[in-house]
């Protein structure tokens, strides 16, 4: 019996971004901040940005597959993570608070939808 792996580009790209995000997060204690242009950026911050991109791409991938609830979940969390990243980056507490609100409201919405 021969088994073949059939990788689809969309899910592989999402998985790669999520994996890279996790790796960046885990490297934080042992890696100095990374130069991004003229800025020195913590790998934790880069991890959050990469995770946001993974959620955003996951939205498109699941929407194209007709998986509405999964697409909505990824979209909600992409917006929430983007706000949670931008708030501290720009020094805007309102964006950080908005990210928390989107995260909590989105989770509540998803729980209510999963019960139907």
SERO-4910 file (N, C-alpha, C, O; in steps of 0.05 Angstrom, whole numbers):
BEGIN
 pado doro    nc1    nc2    nc3   cac1   cac2   cac3    cc1    cc2    cc3    oc1    oc2    oc3
  Unk    A     17    -23      0      0      0      0     18     25      0     36     27     17
  Unk    A     13     42    -18     29     67    -21     12     91    -13    -10     95    -23
  Unk    A     22    106      5      8    130     14     21    154      2     46    157      1
  Unk    A      5    172     -9     16    197    -20      4    220     -5    -19    220      3
  Unk    A     20    240     -1     10    264     12      1    284     -9     15    289    -28
  Unk    A    -22    295     -5    -33    315    -23    -35    341     -9    -55    346      6
  Unk    A    -15    358    -13    -15    384      1    -29    405    -17    -23    408    -40
  Unk    A    -47    420     -5    -60    442    -19    -45    468    -10    -39    472     13
  Unk    A    -40    486    -29    -25    510    -23    -37    528     -1    -22    538     16
  Unk    A    -63    532     -1    -75    550     19    -71    540     47    -60    555     63
  Unk    A    -80    516     54    -75    507     81    -46    505     89    -38    509    112
  Unk    A    -29    498     70      0    496     76     11    524     82     27    527    101
  Unk    A      2    544     68     11    572     73      1    581    101     16    593    116
  Unk    A    -24    575    107    -34    582    134    -19    568    156    -10    581    175
  Unk    A    -15    543    152      1    527    172     29    537    175     40    537    197
  Unk    A     41    545    153     68    556    154     69    582    170     87    586    186
  Unk    A     50    599    165     49    625    179     45    620    209     58    633    226
  Unk    A     26    603    216     21    597    244     45    584    257     53    591    280
  Unk    A     58    566    243     83    554    254    105    574    258    119    573    278
  Unk    A    109    591    238    129    612    240    123    631    264    141    639    278
  Unk    A     98    637    267     90    654    290     97    641    316    109    654    334
  Unk    A     91    615    319     98    601    343    128    599    348    138    602    370
  Unk    A    143    595    326    172    594    328    184    621    337    201    622    355
  Unk    A    174    642    325    183    669    333    177    674    363    194    685    377
  Unk    A    154    666    372    147    669    400    166    654    418    175    664    438
  Unk    A    171    629    411    188    612    427    218    622    427    232    617    447
  Unk    A    226    635    406    254    645    404    259    670    420    282    678    424
  Unk    A    238    683    430    240    708    443    261    709    466    277    728    467
  Unk    A    262    689    483    282    691    505    311    689    496    329    698    510
  Unk    A    316    677    472    343    673    464    352    690    440    376    688    432
  Unk    A    334    705    429    341    721    405    337    751    411    317    759    423
  Unk    A    356    766    403    354    796    407    333    806    388    326    793    368
  Unk    A    323    831    392    305    843    373    317    844    345    341    847    342
  Unk    A    299    841    326    307    838    298    305    866    284    286    881    290
  Unk    A    323    872    266    322    897    251    302    894    229    304    876    212
  Unk    A    282    912    229    263    914    208    264    942    198    253    961    210
  Unk    A    278    946    176    284    974    167    301    987    188    322    976    195
  Unk    A    293   1010    197    309   1025    217    300   1018    245    311   1029    264
  Unk    A    280   1001    248    270    994    275    281    968    285    289    951    269
  Unk    A    283    966    311    290    940    324    264    929    336    252    942    354
  Unk    A    255    906    327    229    895    334    233    869    349    248    852    341
  Unk    A    218    867    371    218    842    387    206    819    370    188    823    354
  Unk    A    216    795    375    204    772    361    176    766    370    160    754    355
  Unk    A    169    775    394    141    773    403    122    789    385    101    780    377
  Unk    A    131    814    379    115    831    362    113    820    334     92    820    321
  Unk    A    136    810    324    135    797    297    117    772    297    103    767    278
  Unk    A    118    757    319    101    734    321     71    742    319     56    728    305
  Unk    A     63    763    333     35    772    332     27    781    304      5    776    295
  Unk    A     46    795    290     40    804    263     37    780    244     18    779    228
  Unk    A     55    760    246     53    737    229     28    721    235     15    710    217
  Unk    A     20    719    260     -5    705    267    -29    719    256    -48    706    246
  Unk    A    -29    746    256    -50    761    244    -52    755    214    -74    751    203
  Unk    A    -29    754    200    -29    747    172    -40    718    167    -54    713    148
  Unk    A    -33    700    185    -43    673    183    -73    671    186    -86    657    171
  Unk    A    -84    686    206   -113    687    209   -126    699    184   -147    689    175
  Unk    A   -115    721    174   -126    734    150   -127    715    126   -147    713    112
  Unk    A   -105    701    122   -103    682    100   -123    659    105   -135    649     86
  Unk    A   -125    650    130   -144    629    136   -173    637    130   -189    620    122
  Unk    A   -179    662    133   -206    672    126   -212    666     96   -233    656     90
  Unk    A   -193    673     79   -196    669     50   -197    639     44   -214    630     28
  Unk    A   -179    624     55   -177    595     49   -204    581     57   -214    566     41
  Unk    A   -214    586     81   -239    573     89   -263    584     73   -281    568     68
  Unk    A   -263    609     67   -286    620     51   -287    607     24   -308    601     14
  Unk    A   -264    603     11   -263    590    -15   -272    561    -14   -281    550    -34
  Unk    A   -269    549      9   -277    521     12   -306    519     21   -317    497     24
  Unk    A   -320    541     25   -348    541     33   -351    536     63   -374    529     71
  Unk    A   -331    538     79   -332    534    108   -337    560    121   -319    573    132
  Unk    A   -362    569    121   -370    596    130   -362    602    159   -350    623    164
  Unk    A   -368    584    177   -362    589    205   -332    591    210   -323    608    226
  Unk    A   -316    574    198   -287    575    201   -276    601    189   -258    613    200
  Unk    A   -287    609    166   -278    634    154   -285    658    172   -268    675    175
  Unk    A   -308    658    183   -316    680    201   -297    680    226   -288    701    234
  Unk    A   -292    656    237   -274    655    260   -247    666    254   -236    682    269
  Unk    A   -236    658    231   -209    668    224   -210    699    219   -192    713    226
  Unk    A   -231    708    206   -234    737    201   -236    753    227   -223    774    230
  Unk    A   -253    744    245   -256    757    271   -229    759    286   -222    780    296
  Unk    A   -216    736    287   -190    736    302   -168    751    287   -150    761    300
  Unk    A   -170    753    261   -150    769    246   -154    798    253   -134    813    258
  Unk    A   -179    807    254   -184    835    262   -176    840    291   -163    860    297
  Unk    A   -183    822    309   -177    825    337   -146    826    341   -137    844    355
  Unk    A   -132    808    329   -103    808    332    -90    832    320    -71    843    331
  Unk    A   -101    841    297    -90    866    285    -93    889    304    -75    905    307
  Unk    A   -116    892    316   -121    913    336   -103    910    360    -93    930    371
  Unk    A   -100    886    370    -83    881    393    -53    887    387    -38    894    405
  Unk    A    -45    884    362    -18    891    354    -15    921    350      4    933    360
  Unk    A    -34    933    337    -32    961    330    -35    979    355    -23   1000    356
  Unk    A    -52    971    374    -56    987    398    -30    995    412    -24   1018    414
  Unk    A    -15    975    421     11    982    434     31    994    415     46   1011    423
  Unk    A     31    985    390     50    995    371     47   1025    367     67   1040    365
  Unk    A     22   1034    365     17   1062    360     12   1078    386      8   1102    386
  Unk    A     12   1063    409      6   1077    434    -22   1085    437    -28   1105    452
  Unk    A    -40   1071    424    -69   1078    425    -84   1057    442    -89   1035    433
  Unk    A    -91   1065    466   -106   1047    484   -133   1039    473   -142   1017    478
  Unk    A   -145   1058    458   -171   1052    446   -170   1028    427   -189   1012    426
  Unk    A   -149   1026    411   -146   1004    393   -142    977    408   -153    957    400
  Unk    A   -127    979    429   -123    955    446   -149    946    458   -155    922    458
  Unk    A   -164    965    469   -190    958    480   -209    947    458   -224    928    463
  Unk    A   -209    959    435   -225    950    413   -218    921    406   -235    905    400
  Unk    A   -192    915    406   -183    887    400   -194    868    420   -203    846    413
  Unk    A   -194    875    446   -205    858    467   -235    854    463   -246    832    465
  Unk    A   -249    876    456   -278    875    451   -284    856    428   -302    840    429
  Unk    A   -270    860    406   -274    843    382   -268    813    389   -283    796    380
  Unk    A   -248    809    404   -241    781    412   -263    768    429   -271    746    423
  Unk    A   -272    783    449   -293    772    466   -320    769    451   -333    748    453
  Unk    A   -327    790    437   -353    789    422   -351    767    400   -371    752    396
  Unk    A   -329    765    387   -326    745    366   -327    717    377   -340    699    366
  Unk    A   -315    712    400   -316    686    413   -345    680    421   -354    657    418
  Unk    A   -359    699    432   -387    695    440   -404    688    416   -421    670    417
  Unk    A   -400    703    394   -415    697    369   -409    669    359   -428    655    352
  Unk    A   -384    661    359   -377    635    349   -388    613    367   -397    592    356
  Unk    A   -389    617    393   -401    597    411   -431    594    404   -441    572    403
  Unk    A   -444    617    401   -473    616    395   -478    603    368   -498    588    365
  Unk    A   -461    607    348   -465    595    322   -459    565    323   -472    550    308
  Unk    A   -440    557    339   -433    528    339   -455    512    353   -456    488    349
  Unk    A   -472    525    368   -493    510    382   -517    506    364   -535    490    370
  Unk    A   -518    519    341   -541    516    323   -538    492    305   -555    487    288
***
